[in-house]
Amino acid sequence: MDTERRQTIEYKFLRQNTHHPVPKKRYTFAIYLALFHVAFVVLMGFFSKYNLDKNGSTNSSGLYAMFMDVHSMMFIGFGFLMTFLKRYGYGAVGLNFIIAAFVLEWSILVRGWLEAGINGEADFTINVKSLLVADFCAAAVLISFGAVIGKASLSQLIIMATFEVVIQGVNELIGLHYLKAYDVGESIYVHVFGAYFGLAVSKVLQGTREIESTKESSHYHSDLFAMIGTVFLFLYWPSFNSAVAVDEGQTRAIINTFLGIASSCVATFIISLLVGKGKLNMVHIQNATLAGGVAVGAVADMQIEPFGAMIIGTIAGLISTLGFQFLTPTLNETIVHDTCGVNNLHGMPGLLSGIASAIVAATATRDNYNGNRLYVFYPSRIPMQNSTEYSNFSLDATEFAQGGIGRTAAVQGGYQMAALAVTLGMAIIGGILTGYIMKLPIIEQIQDVEEMFDDEPNWLTPEDYSLKLTEVRVQNREGEEEMQEKRVLHTST
């Protein structure tokens, strides 16, 4: 004990009157969930069946390890990443949990119907790849959730997820089946779509209101919890980008993502220290460090070389960090409120990835991919039967004997950009329409800014949730009591 100075600290705690009456519309959340869930069960019974081989094992069993990596990203990575809000920890993890589970059920049905429609079949089959694709769809919805977290009611979130699954599925069908624009890491079809769909919804919900709340901030422990999500996403992102890649492309996707996300991490620390005038910003570290995983996604399985992946990752870390530092505060005040900064982590890096995919596609040659292997990764480049190229490359004796549509490299690059433009349009228009549906009077809405970013209106909270420290008194060695500090605990504001 310090004999020179003895301190006696007196804490005075008061229970705040923060009771929020439960509105009747709150129960519509349970009604919506019950109705949808019963409908999903019935529809699954009519339209789905297992995809099993003659030995009774799933055809996609080799995907299971990567599927579990991606599954962990959805429920742990995304969930904990959003716990930075000091009074919305339950909402971040809990609502992430139910939204993801809801989307998994609904997206299997929607994707199954879309696939069955293309194939002219009445029902669809489910295998491990189906579950993986459902997780990808959940990622898009959870990204949108990041834009509106704390500002949308429970019922509104279910409505948003219901419509977004359909629109996102149709958009990806257009991109892959009709435009034939390839995106192995889902940077265009998941990250770009999810970010700008969510921002469009946020803009509609916000209207002309200015959203400013002291609750929209973090404290020391909430930031630590958020870093759990960051680390999970960082570790498993190579699986996200490579899970559906094929042959040697899967190895390239793992390596390129590994190097890209590591580079964005290094770049983020550098830029954060510089713009922070010698101090690191935890917001940057939680988010921008992951931008390389998004930016390299659309070209992850392509021949971009290790240094190319590092360049893309570095640029992504740079623009994401600068976005959090300078762009987000401006957007929040002038155009649209973005709670988690999804524009910086998913939107802009996703756009970068889409542009990179166009450049890589436009410069891809047979020499880069060991001859005919080019057509494995760009099937639309397979020459048409009876064409000069078809004959010159003797494709009639290969797996590509059926021929293709014979796109040139430049044309394929153009279609990559077209898919990016279509995705942006579908996301923004779809988000606006969904936002207006979410504002219908029959759906519960958060009208008071004071109820935003707060768990208490929706959750049973423990006693210490509403306690505040009113003052601290320090007694010095002469026995004189002096006011040393007066402050409020983070959890009470």
Disulfide bonds with the S-S distance in Angstrom:
none
